[in-house]
Amino acid sequence: MKDHERSDWNLSYVVWGSITLTVSVAVILAGSWWLFRQFHATAGNRQVDASHFVKEPEIPPEPRLQISPDEDWEEMLKREQAILNTYRWIDRSQGIVHIPIERAMELIAQGKSK
């Protein structure tokens, strides 16, 4: 019958390692439990002012993100169309008038054909 080589490992090292590991885990668990109880006790005694957490929303600096780009695009197009398709005074004292772009193109076409 063959026997294993006794010089490779020592049973006392395994036993002491297991005991050390068990004691270390127990100390860490006890320390964690004590620390949790301390934090819990101090958190219960603390008075929290709710107004400290409620702040007015800050408006970010320009340029801001568009919330509704499609609506912004349509609004811009309406403004541009209103500018291009209406009559208005630019400078009354000098007699400068803004006329719709379609009418301006007609006048230019009539002027070139004469």
Order of alpha helices (4+ residues) and beta strands (2+ residues): alpha-alpha-beta-beta-alpha
